Amino acid sequence: MANGHASPLDELSVGEVARRTGLAVSAIHFYEAKGLIRSNRSAGNQRRYPREVLRRVSIIKVAQRTGMPLKTIREAFKALPAERTPTVADWAKLSSLWKAELERRIDRLTRLRDHLTDCIGCGCLSVKGCPLHNPWDRLAEQGAGPRLLDPD
């Protein structure tokens, strides 16, 4: 890095990033627009990405597979230094932040699965034995959304 800028050999074109990450060029541009990754401009005004973007994109892809919204990923990235590749320690920190949320999602989905089996079995939401039974819309007083399946 000379004068605070990466050498052209240390930077990748958007096509190279797409090829190396398995993403479409439009996805790379989308991540950049959302503030998840950054690029520099070459003398010819072409986007050039630092090599560390490959690791960041990998982290984004793993986080998305666990269901993390891009906003959550972006917030977590704020804790990482922008000018270097995330390390194993960085990943441990990020993944521990997401583990509790992932556990909550797993619990919620397990409850949903278990209650849907009962509901699908009877085929009717008005049977008193149904865990989703809500006569006269009593649960509306508690607010919008599924109150019995998602008691968080």
PAZAPA-4460 file (N, C-alpha, C; in steps of 0.05 Angstrom, whole numbers, plus 32768, in hexadecimal, padded with zeros to 4 digits):
% residues 152
    n_x    n_y    n_z   ca_x   ca_y   ca_z    c_x    c_y    c_z   seq   type   mol
   8011   7FE9   8000   8000   8000   8000   8012   8019   8000     1      M     A
   8012   8027   7FEB   8021   8040   7FE9   800E   8058   7FEB     2      A     A
   8016   806C   7FFB   8006   8084   7FFE   7FEA   807E   8008     3      N     A
   7FE6   8069   8017   7FCC   8063   8022   7FB9   8056   800F     4      G     A
   7FC2   804F   7FF7   7FB1   8042   7FE3   7FBD   8026   7FDD     5      H     A
   7FAB   8013   7FD8   7FB4   7FF8   7FD2   7FC1   7FF8   7FB6     6      A     A
   7FD4   7FE6   7FB3   7FE0   7FE3   7F99   7FCB   7FD6   7F86     7      S     A
   7FCD   7FDC   7F6C   7FBA   7FD0   7F59   7FBA   7FB1   7F5B     8      P     A
   7FD1   7FA5   7F63   7FD3   7F88   7F65   7FC4   7F7E   7F7D     9      L     A
   7FBF   7F8F   7F91   7FB0   7F88   7FA9   7F92   7F8B   7FA5    10      D     A
   7F89   7F95   7F8F   7F6D   7F9B   7F8B   7F62   7F89   7F75    11      E     A
   7F47   7F85   7F77   7F3A   7F73   7F64   7F24   7F83   7F55    12      L     A
   7F1F   7F7B   7F3C   7F08   7F87   7F2E   7EEF   7F7B   7F39    13      S     A
   7ED8   7F87   7F32   7EBF   7F7C   7F3B   7EBA   7F60   7F2F    14      V     A
   7EC3   7F5C   7F17   7EC1   7F41   7F0A   7ED1   7F2C   7F19    15      G     A
   7EE9   7F34   7F22   7EFA   7F21   7F31   7EED   7F1B   7F4C    16      E     A
   7EE2   7F2F   7F59   7ED4   7F2A   7F73   7EBD   7F18   7F6F    17      V     A
   7EAD   7F1C   7F5A   7E96   7F0C   7F54   7E9F   7EEF   7F4E    18      A     A
   7EB4   7EEB   7F3E   7EBD   7ED1   7F38   7EC7   7EC2   7F51    19      R     A
   7ED7   7ED0   7F62   7EE3   7EC4   7F7A   7ECE   7EBE   7F8F    20      R     A
   7EB8   7ECD   7F90   7EA4   7EC9   7FA5   7E8C   7EB9   7F9C    21      T     A
   7E89   7EB6   7F82   7E72   7EA8   7F77   7E58   7EB9   7F77    22      G     A
   7E5B   7ED3   7F7A   7E44   7EE5   7F79   7E43   7EF3   7F5E    23      L     A
   7E2B   7EFD   7F58   7E28   7F0D   7F40   7E34   7F29   7F45    24      A     A
   7E3D   7F36   7F2F   7E47   7F51   7F31   7E33   7F63   7F3E    25      V     A
   7E1A   7F60   7F38   7E05   7F71   7F44   7E04   7F6D   7F62    26      S     A
   7E09   7F55   7F6C   7E09   7F50   7F89   7E20   7F5F   7F96    27      A     A
   7E37   7F5F   7F89   7E4F   7F6E   7F93   7E48   7F8B   7F95    28      I     A
   7E3C   7F96   7F80   7E34   7FB3   7F80   7E1F   7FB8   7F96    29      H     A
   7E0D   7FA5   7F99   7DF8   7FA8   7FAE   7E05   7FA9   7FCA    30      F     A
   7E17   7F97   7FCF   7E25   7F97   7FE9   7E34   7FB1   7FEE    31      Y     A
   7E3F   7FBC   7FD9   7E4E   7FD5   7FDB   7E3A   7FEC   7FE1    32      E     A
   7E24   7FEC   7FD3   7E0F   8001   7FD7   7E04   8000   7FF3    33      A     A
   7E03   7FE8   7FFF   7DF9   7FE5   801A   7E0E   7FEA   802F    34      K     A
   7E26   7FF1   8027   7E3B   7FF7   803A   7E49   7FDF   8047    35      G     A
   7E46   7FC8   803B   7E53   7FB0   8046   7E6F   7FAC   803C    36      L     A
   7E75   7FB5   8024   7E90   7FB4   8019   7E96   7FCF   800D    37      I     A
   7EB0   7FD3   8006   7EB8   7FED   7FFA   7ECA   7FE7   7FE2    38      R     A
   7ECB   7FFB   7FD1   7EDE   7FFA   7FBA   7EEC   8015   7FB8    39      S     A
   7F01   8014   7FA8   7F0F   802D   7FA0   7F0A   8030   7F82    40      N     A
   7F11   8047   7F78   7F0F   804C   7F5B   7F2B   804D   7F4F    41      R     A
   7F2E   803F   7F38   7F47   8040   7F2A   7F4A   805A   7F1B    42      S     A
   7F61   805E   7F0F   7F65   8076   7EFF   7F51   8078   7EE8    43      A     A
   7F48   8060   7EDF   7F34   805F   7EC9   7F17   805F   7ED4    44      G     A
   7F14   8065   7EEE   7EFA   8067   7EFC   7EEC   804C   7EFE    45      N     A
   7EFB   8036   7EFE   7EEF   801C   7F02   7EF1   8015   7F20    46      Q     A
   7EDD   8006   7F29   7EDE   7FFD   7F45   7EF4   7FE9   7F49    47      R     A
   7F02   7FEB   7F5F   7F17   7FD8   7F66   7F12   7FD2   7F84    48      R     A
   7F12   7FB8   7F8A   7F0C   7FAF   7FA5   7F25   7FA4   7FB2    49      Y     A
   7F2A   7FAB   7FCB   7F41   7FA0   7FD9   7F3C   7F82   7FDD    50      P     A
   7F51   7F72   7FDF   7F4E   7F55   7FE2   7F3F   7F4D   7FFB    51      R     A
   7F40   7F5E   800F   7F31   7F57   8028   7F13   7F55   8023    52      E     A
   7F09   7F5F   800C   7EED   7F5E   8006   7EE4   7F41   8002    53      V     A
   7EF6   7F2F   7FFA   7EEF   7F13   7FF7   7EE7   7F07   8011    54      L     A
   7EF5   7F0C   8026   7EEF   7F02   8041   7ED5   7F0E   804B    55      R     A
   7ED1   7F28   8046   7EB9   7F35   804F   7EA0   7F2A   8041    56      R     A
   7EA3   7F25   8027   7E8C   7F19   8018   7E86   7EFD   8023    57      V     A
   7E9B   7EEE   8029   7E97   7ED3   8034   7E87   7ED5   804F    58      S     A
   7E8F   7EE8   805F   7E81   7EEC   8079   7E64   7EF4   8074    59      I     A
   7E5F   7F05   8060   7E44   7F0E   805A   7E33   7EF6   8051    60      I     A
   7E3F   7EE5   8040   7E30   7ECE   8036   7E29   7EBA   804C    61      K     A
   7E3C   7EB5   805E   7E36   7EA3   8074   7E21   7EAF   8086    62      V     A
   7E23   7EC9   808D   7E0F   7ED6   809E   7DF4   7ED5   8091    63      A     A
   7DF2   7EDA   8077   7DD8   7ED9   8069   7DCC   7EBD   806A    64      Q     A
   7DDD   7EA9   8068   7DD3   7E8E   8069   7DC7   7E87   8084    65      R     A
   7DD0   7E95   8099   7DC4   7E91   80B3   7DAB   7EA2   80B7    66      T     A
   7DA5   7EB3   80A3   7D8D   7EC3   80A5   7D92   7EDF   80B0    67      G     A
   7DAB   7EE7   80B3   7DB1   7F02   80BD   7DAA   7F17   80A8    68      M     A
   7D9C   7F2B   80B0   7D96   7F41   809D   7DAF   7F51   8097    69      P     A
   7DB0   7F5D   807F   7DC7   7F6D   8077   7DCC   7F84   808B    70      L     A
   7DB8   7F8F   8097   7DBB   7FA4   80AA   7DCC   7F9B   80C2    71      K     A
   7DC6   7F83   80CC   7DD4   7F77   80E2   7DF2   7F72   80DA    72      T     A
   7DF6   7F68   80C2   7E11   7F63   80B9   7E21   7F7D   80B7    73      I     A
   7E14   7F91   80AC   7E21   7FAB   80A9   7E29   7FB6   80C4    74      R     A
   7E17   7FB4   80D8   7E1D   7FBD   80F3   7E35   7FAE   80FF    75      E     A
   7E36   7F94   80FB   7E4C   7F84   8105   7E66   7F8C   80F8    76      A     A
   7E65   7F92   80DE   7E7E   7F9A   80D0   7E89   7FB4   80DA    77      F     A
   7E79   7FC5   80E6   7E83   7FDE   80F0   7E98   7FDA   8106    78      K     A
   7E98   7FC3   8112   7EAC   7FBC   8127   7EC6   7FB3   811B    79      A     A
   7EC7   7FAE   8101   7EDF   7FA5   80F4   7EEE   7FBC   80E8    80      L     A
   7F09   7FBB   80E9   7F18   7FCF   80DB   7F14   7FCD   80BD    81      P     A
   7F0F   7FE3   80B0   7F07   7FE3   8093   7F1F   7FDC   8081    82      A     A
   7F37   7FE0   808A   7F4E   7FDE   8078   7F5D   7FC3   807A    83      E     A
   7F51   7FAF   8086   7F5F   7F95   8087   7F4B   7F7E   8085    84      R     A
   7F56   7F67   807E   7F46   7F4F   807C   7F3D   7F47   8097    85      T     A
   7F23   7F40   809A   7F19   7F35   80B4   7F29   7F1C   80BB    86      P     A
   7F30   7F1A   80D4   7F40   7F04   80DE   7F2E   7EEE   80EB    87      T     A
   7F3B   7ED8   80F3   7F2C   7EC3   8101   7F20   7ECF   811A    88      V     A
   7F2F   7EE0   8128   7F24   7EEC   8141   7F0C   7EFE   813A    89      A     A
   7F0D   7F0C   8124   7EF7   7F1D   811B   7EDE   7F0B   8116    90      D     A
   7EE2   7EF5   8108   7ECC   7EE3   8103   7EC1   7ED7   811C    91      W     A
   7ED2   7ED0   812F   7EC8   7EC6   8149   7EB7   7EDA   8157    92      A     A
   7EBF   7EF3   8156   7EB0   7F09   8162   7E94   7F0C   8155    93      K     A
   7E95   7F0D   813A   7E7C   7F11   812B   7E69   7EF9   812F    94      L     A
   7E74   7EE1   812D   7E63   7EC9   8130   7E57   7EC7   814C    95      S     A
   7E66   7ECF   8160   7E5B   7ECD   817B   7E44   7EE1   817F    96      S     A
   7E46   7EF9   8171   7E30   7F0C   8172   7E17   7F01   8165    97      L     A
   7E1A   7EF2   8150   7E04   7EE7   8141   7DF9   7ECD   814D    98      W     A
   7E08   7EBF   815D   7E00   7EA5   8167   7DE6   7EA7   8178    99      K     A
   7DE4   7EBB   8189   7DCC   7EBD   819A   7DB4   7EC3   8189   100      A     A
   7DB7   7ED4   8175   7DA0   7ED9   8162   7D98   7EC0   8153   101      E     A
   7DAC   7EB1   814A   7DA7   7E98   813C   7D98   7E84   814E   102      L     A
   7DA0   7E82   8167   7D93   7E70   817A   7D76   7E79   817E   103      E     A
   7D70   7E93   8180   7D55   7E9D   8182   7D44   7E95   8169   104      R     A
   7D50   7E98   8152   7D42   7E91   8139   7D3C   7E73   8138   105      R     A
   7D50   7E63   8140   7D4B   7E46   8141   7D35   7E3F   8154   106      I     A
   7D34   7E4A   816C   7D1F   7E45   817F   7D04   7E4D   8173   107      D     A
   7D03   7E65   8167   7CEA   7E6F   815B   7CE0   7E5C   8145   108      R     A
   7CF2   7E54   8134   7CEB   7E42   811E   7CE2   7E26   8128   109      L     A
   7CEF   7E1D   813D   7CE7   7E03   8149   7CCB   7E05   8154   110      T     A
   7CC4   7E1B   8162   7CA9   7E1F   816D   7C95   7E20   8156   111      R     A
   7C9C   7E2F   8141   7C8B   7E32   812A   7C86   7E16   811D   112      L     A
   7C9B   7E07   8119   7C98   7DEC   810D   7C86   7DDB   811E   113      R     A
   7C8A   7DDB   8138   7C7A   7DCA   814A   7C5D   7DD2   814A   114      D     A
   7C57   7DEC   814A   7C3B   7DF5   814A   7C2E   7DF2   812F   115      H     A
   7C3D   7DF5   811A   7C31   7DF2   80FF   7C28   7DD5   80FA   116      L     A
   7C36   7DC2   8106   7C2E   7DA6   8102   7C12   7DA1   810E   117      T     A
   7C0D   7DAC   8125   7BF2   7DAA   8131   7BDE   7DB7   8120   118      D     A
   7BE3   7DCF   8116   7BD0   7DDE   8106   7BCB   7DD0   80EC   119      C     A
   7BDF   7DC7   80DF   7BDC   7DB9   80C5   7BCC   7D9F   80C9   120      I     A
   7BD0   7D92   80E0   7BC2   7D79   80E6   7BA4   7D7C   80E7   121      G     A
   7B9B   7D92   80F3   7B7E   7D96   80F5   7B73   7DA6   80DD   122      C     A
   7B83   7DB6   80D0   7B7B   7DC5   80B9   7B68   7DDC   80BF   123      G     A
   7B65   7DE3   80D9   7B52   7DF8   80E0   7B5D   7E09   80F7   124      C     A
   7B5B   7E23   80F5   7B65   7E35   8109   7B51   7E3B   811F   125      L     A
   7B39   7E2F   811D   7B25   7E36   8131   7B21   7E20   8146   126      S     A
   7B2E   7E09   8143   7B2B   7DF4   8157   7B38   7DFC   8171   127      V     A
   7B2B   7DF8   8188   7B35   7E01   81A1   7B50   7DF4   81A9   128      K     A
   7B55   7DDC   819F   7B6E   7DCE   81A5   7B85   7DD9   8195   129      G     A
   7B80   7DE9   8181   7B96   7DF3   8170   7BA7   7E08   817F   130      C     A
   7BC1   7E05   817E   7BD2   7E18   818C   7BD1   7E34   8181   131      P     A
   7BC5   7E37   8169   7BC3   7E51   815D   7BA7   7E5D   8162   132      L     A
   7B96   7E4F   8171   7B7B   7E58   8175   7B7B   7E74   8182   133      H     A
   7B6B   7E86   8177   7B6A   7EA2   8181   7B4D   7EAC   817E   134      N     A
   7B3B   7EA1   818E   7B1F   7EA9   818B   7B1B   7EC7   818F   135      P     A
   7B0A   7ED2   817F   7B03   7EEF   8180   7B1B   7F01   817E   136      W     A
   7B30   7EF7   8173   7B48   7F07   816F   7B53   7F14   8188   137      D     A
   7B52   7F06   819E   7B5C   7F10   81B8   7B79   7F19   81B7   138      R     A
   7B89   7F0C   81A7   7BA6   7F12   81A7   7BAB   7F2D   8198   139      L     A
   7B98   7F38   818B   7B9C   7F52   817E   7BA4   7F67   8192   140      A     A
   7B9A   7F64   81AA   7BA1   7F78   81BF   7BBF   7F79   81C5   141      E     A
   7BCD   7F64   81BF   7BEA   7F62   81C4   7BFB   7F6E   81AD   142      Q     A
   7BEE   7F75   8198   7BFD   7F81   8181   7BFC   7F6F   8169   143      G     A
   7C09   7F79   8154   7C09   7F6A   813A   7C1B   7F52   813B   144      A     A
   7C16   7F3F   812A   7C28   7F29   8126   7C1F   7F10   8135   145      G     A
   7C2E   7EFA   8131   7C27   7EE0   813D   7C2F   7EE0   815B   146      P     A
   7C1C   7EE1   816C   7C21   7EE2   8189   7C26   7EC7   8195   147      R     A
   7C19   7EB2   818C   7C1C   7E98   8198   7C35   7E8A   818E   148      L     A
   7C3D   7E8F   8176   7C54   7E81   816B   7C6E   7E90   8171   149      L     A
   7C6D   7EA9   8177   7C85   7EB9   817B   7C83   7EC9   8194   150      D     A
   7C84   7EBC   81AC   7C7F   7ECB   81C5   7C97   7EDC   81CE   151      P     A
   7CAB   7EE0   81BE   7CC3   7EF0   81C6   7CBB   7F0B   81CF   152      D     A
***
